[in-house]
Amino acid sequence: MSAIKESYDYVIVGAGVTAASAVKGIRSGDGGGTIAVLGSEPARPLYRPDLSKDLWLDDDKTLADSDLAGDLDEDDAVDLVTDTTVTEIDPGAHVVRLADGTSVSYGKLLLATGAEPRVLGIDPGPRVVYYRTAADYERLRAFAGEGSHVVVVGGGYIGSEITSALVQNGVTVTLVLDLEDVQEQMFPRALAATLTKAFADKGVTIVHGSVEGGQEEDGGVRISLEDGTDITADGAVIGVGVLPRTGLADAAGLEVDNGIVVDEHLRTSAEDVWAAGDVAAYDDALLGRRRVEHVDHAEKSGEAAGKAMTGSDETYDYTPFFWSDILDHGYEAVGETKSDLDLVEDWKDGEVGTGVVYYLKSGHVRGVLLWNVWDSVDQARELIAETKDEPVADPEALRGRIAFG
């Protein structure tokens, strides 16, 4: 960890994917400006998707392989300072203040504070993991060995990925769902039900209910549900969504609305302050104002913010995509993929397995799910753009628009 100086040309609050990409963006327009990257976590910037994907599925993969700080280490004008909490930003004085009382002045500031897990009625600890960081990965690895029993709470994006990863590592899993099926808020009911059955067929015990509380005890955990059910296991992973870390921006008087509001250059309402990544509420050219919590957006918006901080006039209105691998299946998706939208399902041979799901609102395609279909994200974006101003007259005619490959 570098020692922190009193002043920098650029200060980045946050040390994740967005921050690493922002340094790259800054360097494209300013080869020598001083940069401080201030991270609250002890870990260096890493490629976060590996925490629930490759680190579990590739025996040769280590945390070091996911490190994104190589370019920062080689740059003498970049100070990466981890395990350091920024407690206040003062846009008027162009200063950030740290938990130890230190003040650091900046020319330009980027808020890349990301998001934090929603917390239920059970405290985090060595055997209760709200899964998000490298430290969380290491805690989970400590008790999730082959033959162990882990409770996963939540059947959304992170819960389904972790359940898949654990099962493929010989871990017995009890999956607690507050809805009927896995990923029900995103997938069509038939697909969600098929995926839930696939987990059950792999030995996952599905329990329906909401968590009331729980605690670590006797070298394990006890999770209590609202219906009185108790589940004991070697440990628990809680994955019930995240909240944007907007506290610093809110306290400093920046405009906040489900994220830090930014303009087309990722500038906030304060002079010389930008925001990017999970925490930024920006204008997507195809879908309007939104906040996105996936790595493609973190990379692209971080780099764009870095460029903007050096004076670039490029605008950021990108529509990011995201992906996941679950058991024997994989998908890519772009746009809004909420199951309460109007859905058109196009399955190969009429059976759930390989297919494309179109998500519409008032005839406008708002998102596309490519289930076991690859290399079609650009086509999906084109379709969203095509229907942005002119709604689809017959939604059923969308079948076949994107080939199964």
Summary of the structure (lengths in Angstrom):
residues: 405
radius of gyration: 22.0
end to end distance: 47.3
largest distance: 64.3
contacts: 1400
relative contact order: 0.13
helix: 25%
strand: 32%
